[in-house]
Amino acid sequence: MQATTVLYLVVAAAVLGGIRLLSSPHYARWGNGLAAVAILAAIVLVMAQHNLLTTSSVLTAIAVGSVGGAALAIQVKMIQMPQLVALLNGCGGAASMFIALAEASSPLASAVLWAATFAVTGLAVIVGSFTLSGSLVAAGKLHGVLNEKAIILPQHSWLTVVLMAGLAVYLVAGALSPITGIGTYSLILLPFSLALGVIVTVRIGGADMPVVITFLNAASGLAASLCGFVTENALLVACGAMVGASGVLLSHKMCRAMNRSLLTVFLGFERQSSQGQEQEVAALHSHGDVGGADPVGLSVELLRDAKDVIIVPGYGMAVSQAQFKIWELAQALEARGARVRFAIHPVAGRMPGHMNVLLAEAGVPYEKLFEMDAINEDFKRSDVGLVVGACDVVNPAAINVPGTPISGMPILKVYDSKHIIVCKRTKSPGYSGVENPLFYHDNAIFLAGDATCTMLSLIDGLSISKSDGENGDE
Ligand code: NAP
């Protein structure tokens, strides 16, 4: 075996090891570092092997990329991470698109007549540019500069299908009997692929956004892998395939968590008719909340007596940066002898793993975090279900009301808890725009306000009732 092949295998194994380590919160930082070093080694290796650029230009490119990336990562707030991830997916797509176009327009490429080379290069251009434009639209929606809701153009599904079919036919026909050189062939594919990325992504909004992010992640990996074929680089094929495969697995997991399929998400089937759902949801508002004049005081009483508390964090926790105070409250409850666990819905927040990252940042041990399936049946045995800044992931309308943007999505069954405490600024709907009847349950207390401030009030209330108890004991 050649020395380069061995080095390629070592780098590929290091990337795989890095990804593996990411699955453990204790070693995730190491995994991230290992994968980053492996990718750097891959760049150096390929540059040295093919003698592609001068050392100084490679170093300059690495320095510019590193400084730009670091500046962006330092500046970005935790709640802006989803759009950063979408942008980085777009960068992956753009890199693949440019590499494929550069290969296709190189002087040597004009002599290429192989159908397979045409097809693979064309596919790399399609997937790379689709990923670029789709990711930019997704980032725009997540950042609020584009309409966050699904934008549906006239005959949108047909437009998507016709564009996809047209690209597929041209890809195959143009490769089998080329009437132009590979450079022109690739350039013709470019605008249509960019348009496809926009058309597919603009129609997705609301609760389906997590699937778009993971799908574009998979697409950026696939684009890189195809570029590996174009440039005949096995390392790029392997690393791209790993990213692509993990993106596909994550998309599958997200779809399963939302009871959706990729086809229904991308072609916009189901969940379209929300007509009449407002009335149906309103009909579920059978009772007012039971907070009375002093909802915080009542909540403190419930928490003080609770033996089993399940906390459900949502996007509002991220906005408020309430994870630190939530953990402080959990510790205060544990000190009083309660069992406290965190229930994590797979699409809680605005990106996969959002809640896990924030709670880990606050120091919550990973053993206290439970996935939906592992904890859902325990709500009925819990004394208090404490919802902090979550809405869609605990919305019973997903089960009870057909035709809403979240209908069919499995939810965390907080409604089963003996008592429910909801901490949120208002009773307005979450990301999907569907009203939440949980806030009106007859065993629910609604604590209106910023999540961090509410957590502070609860912590203060518990500490006062503790010192009262101690004084009473004296
Ligand atoms: P959600 O349904 O969007 O609800 C979050 C709630 O947080 C809002 O209703 C908001 O209500 C409240 N909030 C905002 N700022 C707050 C603050 N400072 N203090 C207290 N509350 C605050 O969130 P979720 O239950 O986590 O569900 C996630 C939703 O996002 C799902 O629909 C999911 O499909 C979608 N999504 C997820 C991802 C992903 O990958 N995880 C990506 C994109 C979209 P007020 O304004 O009334 O306070």
Residues whose N, C-alpha, C, O or C-beta is under 5 A from the ligand:
A	BS01	NAP	G206 A207 D208 M209 P210 P313 G314 Y315 G316 V319 S320 P346 V347 A348 G349 R350 M351 P352 G389 A390 C391 D392 V393 C423 K424 R425 T426 K427 S428 P429 G430 Y431 S432 G449 D450 A451
